[in-house]
Amino acid sequence: MASKTRVAIVGSGIGGLVLAKTLTQYGEGKVEVKLYEAWEEWKTRGGSLGIQQSIEILEKLGLKETFDALANHPSTSKFWSDGQEVTHLDLGGAGPGAHIIMRRDLQKMMVDSLPPEVICMGHKLESITEDDKEVTLTFANGKVEKADVVVGADGIHSTVKKQLFDAGEPVHAGFRLIYSCSSVPVRKNPDEVHTTWNTADGAGYHVMDWTAGAGDKRHDVCLLMMRSDELISDKWDSTIVKEKLKELAAKVAPDHEVLHGAIDNAEMCFDWGVYIQPVLATWISPKQKVTLIGDAAHATSPFMGQGANMAIMDAWRLGRCLAAQDPDALKNYEAERKSAAEQVVKMSSFMGSMYTTTGWKASIRNFVLPYALPYALSKTLVSPLKEGD
């Protein structure tokens, strides 16, 4: 009988949690999995998450019914430019549909689905080394653990990536997002997602509002995006004073009732810089025992709402390969996911530029969008499942 493969997951973001769930469900008796989290207790950074094609994975993991009760499921997305409607999109007819959930609720759902002994809190990774036999992980609490395979699921500033991969620092994408989230309902119709492009003082602004969650989990969210070279933090730890945000909103979108209502009722307003991960030559370490998923591998701008979906798809594919004790698990995972993820990163950066353009370029955007958006979605929202899943 083959011995169990010891898999260590560093980081308990959505990708790490989905990977742990996939391994415990499909690798029983074949895989021994541990998930290491630096925090002593559960915390959540970030607001809401859009889930599209990866809903099929949550269904395979037996979590769709729970997820559906926690999420909002809008049916329509509407677009305006300087007060004129540009187009609308039937989200229910766009492949898997749209589902928006608060990050903390998705995190809790995933944590609750795992055996408690899988999760190791208070384990901040200090060093990681690999040899021909195994990987050694040393944590700040003094503990040393061994594994056959290690997965860096520890985000854009991944310690795993910095120590074992030839990776540059994250690059500022040239955008700044201001994000307000209110548990007080300020939107009239949670069934719709709204996008407004406005021009103010010659600059283009992207204003978007939506509802995340349902019932007592509902939050109304509004996002204001602009081009900026200011190096704002990307760690969801930078806040902007409401009065300052109100002044900006009055200039950019004086008639946007949801934006002003979201600011007035927001528990906190975040000021967030957008960064992307330079393309890595490989997601596999020199000794072929460590790999990366999610933002650690391919951090992207948020303009296509695909960050969480890509992390979930990474986790699913890698988990299925490892659970099957495939001797080429890491190579097959990389072959299936790397190119696809990098294409989404490129497309998302392009969309951000399009969303904040002005003048004649904005006129072209408004003309092309009704045709280009459905096409882009058709190329992105493909099923993450394959025969045998």
N, C-alpha and C positions, 0 to 999 in steps of 0.2 A: 504493500500500500504506500502510495506516495506521501511524503511528509507535507504538512501544511505550509503554505507560503505565508511568511510573516510580512504583512503590509502595514507600514506606518504612514499616516496621513498627517501632514503638518498644516494646521489651519482649519478652522471650523466655519468658514463662510459657506455659502449655499453649495458651491462645488464640492467642498470637502465632506459636507453632510450627505449629499446625494451619493457620492462615491462610497462612503461608509455604509449607507443603506443598501446600495447595489451589491456590495461585497457580502454583507450579512445575509441578504436574501438569496443570492445566487451562488455564493461560495461556501455555504455551510459544509463543514467537514473537510474543506480544501484550503480555506484561507483563514488566517488569524489576523484580525484587523484591530488597530488601535488608532484613535484620532486624538492628536495632541493640540490643545488650545492654550495660548499664552495667558489669557485672562483667568482670574480666579473664579469669576462668576460670569454668567451669560450677560452680554451686552450686545447692542445693535447699533451700528453706524449706517446712516443712509435712511432713505424714506421708503418709497414704494418701488415695486418691481413689476415690469410687464412680462407676462409669460405667454408665449405663442406656441410654436411648434414643440417645445419641450413638455407641454402638457401631456403628450403621448407617453413620455417617460414616467411622469408622476402616476399616470394610470397603470403602467406596467408594475410600478412599485406598490400598488394598492392604496394610493393616497389621493386619488382624484376626488372622491366623494368629500373627504375632509377639506381638501383644497377648495372645491367649488363653494362650500359654505363660508369660507373665509374671504373669498375674492369677489371683486366686482367684474361683471362681464359685459362691457359696453358693446353696442352693436354698430355704432356709426362714428366716424371721425370726420370733422368738418374743418375746412381751411379758409381763412380770409387774408387778404392783403390790403393794408391801408383802408379798411372798411368795406371792401368789396369781396363777396364770396368767390373763391377760386374753384373749389371742387369739394366733393365729399366721397367718403369711402365706406363701403359696406364691410364692416369688420367681421360680421358673422359669416360672410361669404369669402373671406380672405383666408383660405386654408383652415387652420386649426382654431381660428377665432382669436379674440383678445381677452386676456384675463389679467386683472391688476390687483395686486395684494401688497399689504404692508410687509416690508422686509422682516420685521420682528415676528409677524405671524407665520410667515413661511419658515423662518428659522425654528420657531417653537414646534411647528408641525413636524419638521424633520428630526429635531432632537427627541421628541416624544416617540418617534417611530423606531428609535435605536435602543438596543440593550444598554443599560446604564454602564456596564463594565467596559464598553467600547470607548467611552469618552474619558479623556484624562485632562482635567482642568489644571491651570496653574503650571503649565509646562511651556515656558518660553524658550525657544530654541536658541542656543548660543553657538553651537558648531555642529557641522555634519561632515563626515569623512566616509569614503567608500574604498574598499579593496576588492580583490577578486572573489572574496567569499561573501561579504555582507556589508551593510551600512551601519555606521555608529552615529548615534544622535546624543549630544550632550546638552542638557537643559540647565537653565539658570538656577533651578531648585536643587542642583547637585546630582540629579538622577541621570544615568546613562542607559540608553536602550539600544537594542540591536534589531535589525530588520533585513529581510531579503530584498524588499522593494520599498522605496520611500517616494511619496508623492507630495510635491510642494503645492499646496492649495492656500498659500499664505499671502495672496494678493500682490498688487503691483510693486510693493516694496519687499518682495519675498526674500527672506534670509536664505532659503534653500537656493534660490536662483543666484544670489550674489556670491555664494561660497563655491558653487560647483559649475556655474555656467559662464560663458564668455558673453556677458550681458551689459549693455550700457545702462545708464540711469534713465528713468522715465522722462519723456520729452513733453514739454508744455505744448498743447495743441493750438493755443491761441484763442481759447474761448473761456468765458467766465459764466457760471450759472448761479443765479440767486433763486433759492428754493424755499417756498413757504408751505407749511403743512398744517391744516386745521382740523381738529376733531369736531368742531362746530360746522355743520353743513352750511356752505355758502354758494353751492351750485344748484341750479334749478333742476337739471336733468343729469343724473349720474350715468345714464345710458349713452351719453355722447362724450367724445373727446374733442376738445377745441384747440386749434392752432391759429394764431394771429401773427402776421408779419407786419410790423410798423417801421416807418422811417422817421427818425427824429434827429435834427441837427446834422443831417447827412449820413448818419450811421443806421445800419439795419439791426432790428431787434426781433427776437423770436419769443413770443409769449404763448405758453401752452398750459391748459388746465384740464384736470381729469379727476375722477373719483377712484380711490383705492379702497379695497375692502368692502365689507357689507355688514349691515346690522350695527351692533355696537363696536365693530372693528372699522367702521367707515371713517375715512379721512379725505378731505378735499384738498387737492394739491395744485399749486400754481408755480410755474417755472418761468423765469425771465432770463434769456440768454443773450449774450452780446460778444462781439470780438474784443479781446483784451490781451495785452502782453504782460499784464500784472500777474506775478507768480503767486496766486492765491493757493492755499493748501488744498490738497485733494483728499484729505482724511476725514471730512465731515466734522472737523473740530473748529472751523472758523465760522463765526456768526457775524451777522450784519445788524446794526441797530435799526429798529423798525422805522424810526424817523428818517434815517438816511434812505432806506428802501422806499418809503412813501414818496420822498422827493423824486427819486428816479422813476417810480411808477407814474407819478403825475406828469412827468415829461414824456415818457415813452408811450404810455397807454392811458390817457386821462379818462377815457370812457369805458375802460375794462372793469366792470363791476366785480367780477370774480377775483381778479388780481388784487383789487383794493380790499375786498372782503377777506380774502385769504391772509393778507398782511395784517389786517386789524385783529383777526381771530387766531393767528398762528401762535402756537406755543413757543416756537423758535424759528428764525429765518436763517438759513445756511447760505454762506458765500463759498462757492466751490470752484476750484480751478480744474480744468479738464487736461488730463495727461494721457499719453499713449505709450505703450511699450515698444521700443525699437524691435524690429523683426529679429528673432533669434535664428541662428543657423540650424539649430536642432533643439528639440525639447527633451533630449535624452543625454544623461551625463556621460562622462568619458568611460566609466566602468560599466555602463549600461544597467545601472541599478536604481537610478533616480529619474523621475520625470516631473513635469509641471502641468497644471490644469488651470483653467480660468484666467483671471487677471495676471497671475504669475507668469503665464505663457504668452498672453496676447491682450493685455489691457487695451480697451477700445474707448473711443468717445461714445456718448450715450444716444446719439442722434437717430439710431435705428431701433433703440430699445432692445438690443440683443445681448447685452453683457451677461445677464443671468441665464438666458437661454443657452449661450455658448458654454458657460461653466457647467450647466446641467448636462449638456450633450457630451462635453469632454468626460465628465465623471461617469456617465452611463457607458460610453464606449470603452473607456479604460477599465471600468469595473467588470464589464462582461468578459473582456480579454483576460484579466487577472483571475476572475472566478473560474474560468475554464482551464486555468493553469497552462495557458498558451506559452510555449517557450519563447516566442517572439512577441509577447504581449505589448511591450513598450513600442516596438517598431511598428506593429500593426495599428496600434492606437495613433501614433504620430502620422502614419501614412493616410489614415482616414480623416483626421481632424485638422492637421496643421494648415494645409493649403486652404481648406474651406473657411477656417477661422480668420486667416489673414485677408481673404477676400472681403469678408464682412467688415473688418477693421478699415480697409481702404474705402469701402463704400460709405461707411458711417462718417469718416472724415470729410468726404465729398459732400455728404448731405448737410453737415454743419455749415460748410461754406455757402451752400445754396440757400439755407434758411436765413442767413444774415446778409444776403446780398442786397444791393439797392439799384435804383435807376433802371437802365435798359436791361441789365442782367436780371433784375427782379421781374421785369416784364416777360422775359424769355422763360424764367422759372414758372411763372404763373400760367403761361401757355402750355408748357411741356408737362407740368406736374400731373394733370389728369390722365396722361398716358404713361408717364415714366414711373409713377408711384406703384400702380398695380403690377407693372413689370418687375420692378425691384423686389416687391414683396413675393412675387411668384418664384423668384430665384433664391430668396432667402428662407421663406417659410416652407421648406421641404421637410418631409418626415425624417426624423432622426433614427428611425427604426429600420432594420433590414431583415431579410429572411433569416429566421432562426431566433430572433429576439422574442 
